[in-house]
Amino acid sequence: MNIGGPAWQVSVLVRGLNPDQFESQLISGQVADGEADFVDLRDPELPILRVAALGRSIRFGDDFRAFAEIRRAVVAFRPDIVHTHTGKAGVLGRIAAATSRVPITVHTFHGHTLHSYFKRPSAQILRLIESRLANRTTSLVAVGTRVRDDLLEAGIGRVDQYSVIPPGVDLGSLPDQVSARIALGLPLDQPVVLFVGRLTTVKRPDRLIDAMASVLQRLPKALLVIAGEGDLFDETRLKAEPLGPSVRFLGWQQDLNRVYAAADVAVLTSD
């Protein structure tokens, strides 16, 4: 599971299930090159069944092998509920559940791929697939009302299928700002703007750097801290060079509570 909201939420869900009432099995694929694995970095003790053929890129041979392995795991485990997350895993997992006669299926949309991820023909095919799968899904969860409304407008699911459940945030475990900045080697006397996430096209790190250039015209002492990596890491560093020490790259961080505590402002620039 690559670093991000879905991995965090799945980890919290698995850890939060009462073992006296639920027996669960977590199935996940492999992260792409240039990305960190959430389990390795943040939760190495999380029990997980890894499917080597399951990855983000569309490769029909690997995808078929991944589906076969997921279905074998579902048949062997005989679950009452299959709860899927993310795009490809959501598609393969729900098809595996449907063909294994699992009574209840749930899918959580942590966002959607209706735009910005794929070219129009591919996006239309994915929309059709999601629409068909929604008809075979017991319950759909969206992490926000905007996500739900976009999906409904695209013809994916019915209103009565959706529940909107925002991701939970533990606000009680943040360290104080001074100790967080000292631990990260950040200055105590500068306003810190924080970006946490993958440096990839849909996250628009180019927009982030452009915005920071404008901020520095008004707040010359501001510091942009970027926690994360991705396929655009080198390109983003190159774009940030004219801003000099006003941009700092931390790479992937294990303790995000500390990173957030160090910031004055957290920003997202995604499409």
Secondary structure as the mmCIF struct_conf table of DSSP 4:
data_model
#
loop_
_struct_conf.conf_type_id
_struct_conf.id
_struct_conf.beg_label_comp_id
_struct_conf.beg_label_asym_id
_struct_conf.beg_label_seq_id
_struct_conf.end_label_comp_id
_struct_conf.end_label_asym_id
_struct_conf.end_label_seq_id
STRN STRN1 ASN A 2 ASN A 2
BEND BEND1 ILE A 3 GLY A 4
HELX_RH_AL_P HELX_RH_AL_P1 GLY A 5 GLY A 16
BEND BEND2 LEU A 17 LEU A 17
TURN_TY1_P TURN_TY1_P1 PRO A 19 GLN A 21
STRN STRN2 ILE A 27 SER A 28
HELX_LH_PP_P HELX_LH_PP_P1 VAL A 31 ALA A 32
TURN_TY1_P TURN_TY1_P2 ASP A 33 GLY A 34
STRN STRN3 ASP A 37 ASP A 37
HELX_RH_AL_P HELX_RH_AL_P2 PHE A 38 ARG A 42
TURN_TY1_P TURN_TY1_P3 PRO A 44 GLU A 45
STRN STRN4 LEU A 49 ARG A 50
TURN_TY1_P TURN_TY1_P4 ALA A 52 ALA A 53
BEND BEND3 ARG A 56 SER A 57
HELX_RH_AL_P HELX_RH_AL_P3 PHE A 60 PHE A 77
BEND BEND4 ASP A 80 ASP A 80
STRN STRN5 ILE A 81 HIS A 85
BEND BEND5 THR A 86 THR A 86
HELX_RH_AL_P HELX_RH_AL_P4 GLY A 87 THR A 99
TURN_TY1_P TURN_TY1_P5 SER A 100 ARG A 101
BEND BEND6 PRO A 103 PRO A 103
STRN STRN6 ILE A 104 PHE A 109
BEND BEND7 HIS A 110 GLY A 111
BEND BEND8 LEU A 114 PHE A 118
HELX_RH_AL_P HELX_RH_AL_P5 ARG A 120 ALA A 134
TURN_TY1_P TURN_TY1_P6 ASN A 135 ARG A 136
BEND BEND9 THR A 138 THR A 138
STRN STRN7 SER A 139 ALA A 142
BEND BEND10 VAL A 143 GLY A 144
HELX_RH_AL_P HELX_RH_AL_P6 THR A 145 GLU A 153
TURN_TY1_P TURN_TY1_P7 ALA A 154 GLY A 155
BEND BEND11 GLY A 157 GLY A 157
HELX_RH_3T_P HELX_RH_3T_P1 VAL A 159 GLN A 161
STRN STRN8 TYR A 162 VAL A 164
HELX_LH_PP_P HELX_LH_PP_P2 PRO A 166 GLY A 168
TURN_TY1_P TURN_TY1_P8 LEU A 171 GLY A 172
HELX_LH_PP_P HELX_LH_PP_P3 LEU A 174 ASP A 176
HELX_RH_AL_P HELX_RH_AL_P7 GLN A 177 LEU A 184
TURN_TY1_P TURN_TY1_P9 GLY A 185 GLY A 185
BEND BEND12 LEU A 188 GLN A 190
STRN STRN9 VAL A 192 VAL A 196
BEND BEND13 GLY A 197 GLY A 197
BEND BEND14 THR A 200 THR A 200
HELX_RH_3T_P HELX_RH_3T_P2 THR A 201 LYS A 203
HELX_RH_AL_P HELX_RH_AL_P8 PRO A 205 ARG A 218
TURN_TY1_P TURN_TY1_P10 PRO A 220 LYS A 221
STRN STRN10 LEU A 223 ALA A 227
TURN_TY1_P TURN_TY1_P11 ASP A 231 LEU A 232
HELX_RH_AL_P HELX_RH_AL_P9 PHE A 233 ALA A 240
HELX_RH_3T_P HELX_RH_3T_P3 GLU A 241 SER A 246
STRN STRN11 VAL A 247 PHE A 249
BEND BEND15 TRP A 252 TRP A 252
BEND BEND16 GLN A 254 GLN A 254
HELX_RH_AL_P HELX_RH_AL_P10 LEU A 256 ALA A 261
TURN_TY1_P TURN_TY1_P12 ALA A 262 ALA A 262
BEND BEND17 ASP A 264 ASP A 264
STRN STRN12 VAL A 265 ALA A 266
#
